[in-house]
């Protein structure tokens, strides 16, 4: 499995995401300039120039027409993917950590950090397709103030996702909790506490029936979306920065590594900067893919299940295509001890 090395960023990678069709790969880093690549061969198609701060998140709509970018420069920008032009700016009060399109592409949600006297917010914006982009308002239609912890301190949101049919806004926090909010009135619907430390990333399967959280507590946890029931735990020996669910196999891909501040004093092998493969059901690690020279910050797997991309603190994106042996690999079937009833005497036959 020889990877394609994509070098288009000058600083550490923050996000890698495939579009819905899996033919484009969007990437961003701390160098302010998101890029788009052809997924089949790794050729760069273009860049999106305009931000003045780190890009923390990207999201393209279902038709790959528009791209949203969330930045530390306190703005979200809406881009036209075909020509890379800015359509509209959405200013916020603080650095923007996450952005997500709603199903149908008529709304999107953002999460921003507290800044000076301003608290952080979960914001919802309307982009009605019946109007031209010039008519779309830069003002949110809903703002939800970020909650406080038991000590009265504000907690920061780390990820935002819309659940199926836009029934709820799913938000993760740096204190390890997950909250669901009503997109109509902003009321909190439910809260769970999967981790004791920061949730770095959350990823859903394609039909959003399961999600997996990646945490600084060295674990990734699989949950059922409907009941918010904990299903599996994948234990590692390092912080987990991202994890994804394979669309074609019962496999989980995990990426992470030691803290970035310690990387320069550690050899690549010791730092454990590889992608780790776990079986979804049995929770067992069965393979690793090496290559990066820094912690893996972002992972995504192609919707066709034939390739995956990883981005790391070293500033490189590695585009991996699974070889034939992995694609044709069958999962092991657990042994079942069955009793042979035919060998036992039937008392009624006497």
Secondary structure, DSSP 4 states (H G I P E B T S, - for coil): -PPEEE---SS-EEEEEE-TTSSEEEEEETTS-EEEEETTT--EEEEE----S-EEEEEE-TTS-EEEEEETTSEEEEEETTT--EEEEEE-SS-EEEEEEPTTSSEEEEEE--BTTBPPEEEEEE--TTS-GGG--SS-SEEEEPPB-TTSPBPPEEEEEEPGGG--EEEEETTS-EEEE-TTT--EEEEE---SS-EEEEEE-TTSSEEEEEETTSEEEEEETTT--EEEEEE-SS-EEEEEE-SSSSEEEEEE-S-GGGGGGS-HHHHT--EEEEETTT--EEEEE---SS-EEEEEE-TTSSEEEEEETTS-EEEEE--HHHHTPPPPPPP-----GGGS--GGG-
